[in-house]
Amino acid sequence: MTEMVAGMGDVSRETSERLQAFQALVRKWNSAINLVSRSSLDQIWERHIVDSAQIFVLSDQKSGLWADLGSGGGFPGLIVAILAAERAPDLRVALVESDQRKAAFLATAVRALGLQAAVHAARIESLPALDADILSARALAPLTDLLAHAERHLAPPGTALFPKGANHAAELRQALESWRFSYQTHASATDPDAVIYSIRGLSRA
C-alpha cells in the first residue's frame, strides 16, 4: 500500500511512517543538540525533509555507496537512507559527522528506524577515502571546499550533489578558478533562490 506524501509523491506506508518517526526524533533531540535552527523547526517538513528528499530524487543511483558529508541532523543523509530503503535497497549510505553528539543522534536514528546506514564519527579530512558513487553535503562549506572533499572521497566516475543558496553563482565562479568539472544546475523545489549542482569529472585546474 502506498501513500501520497507532500513533496515526494507516492511512497510506501513504511516509508511515510519512517519519515514521521524521524521528524519526531529531531524534535525530541533538538533542544539538547540544536540539530536544526529553532526558527526552522516549525517548518521542518518543507525546510529540511522535502529539501533533502529532492536531492535523492535527482540521482538514479540504485546501488553502490552514497556518502553524505557533515550530516548534522541527518539532512540529507538520513532522508536519503529512508527513501533508499524503498526505492534503492541495494544502495549503501554513509553518514559522516565529526560532532560526537550529532553522530550519536544519527546512530540512534539509524537503529530506531531500522535503516542500513553507517555513521562515521570523524572529520572528513581524516577519514580514509570513501570512494563514493554519490557524494552529498548540505549547508556545510563553500563550493570550493566541498570540491576538495569530493576529490578525496568521490570515485572518479561518481557524481556530487551539492545544494547551494542565493550566493550559488558567486560560489560557482570562485570554484571554477581552481577546479575543472562538468555540472548541471537544478532549480530547488523548496527555495526560489537556491539550486542543486550536479558535478562530475572533477580535476584541479
Buried (B, 14 or more C-beta within 10 A) or exposed (E): EEBEBEBBEEBBEBBBBBBEBBBEBBBEBBEEBBBBEEEEBEBBBBBBBBBBBBBBBBBEBEEBBBBBBBBBBBBBBBBBBBBBBBBBEEBBBBBBBBBEBBBBBBBEBBEEBEBEBBBBBBEBEEBEEBBBBBBBBBEBBEBBBBBBBBBBBBBEEBBBBBBBEEEBEEBBEBBBEEBEBEBEEBEBBBBEEBBBBBBBEBEEE
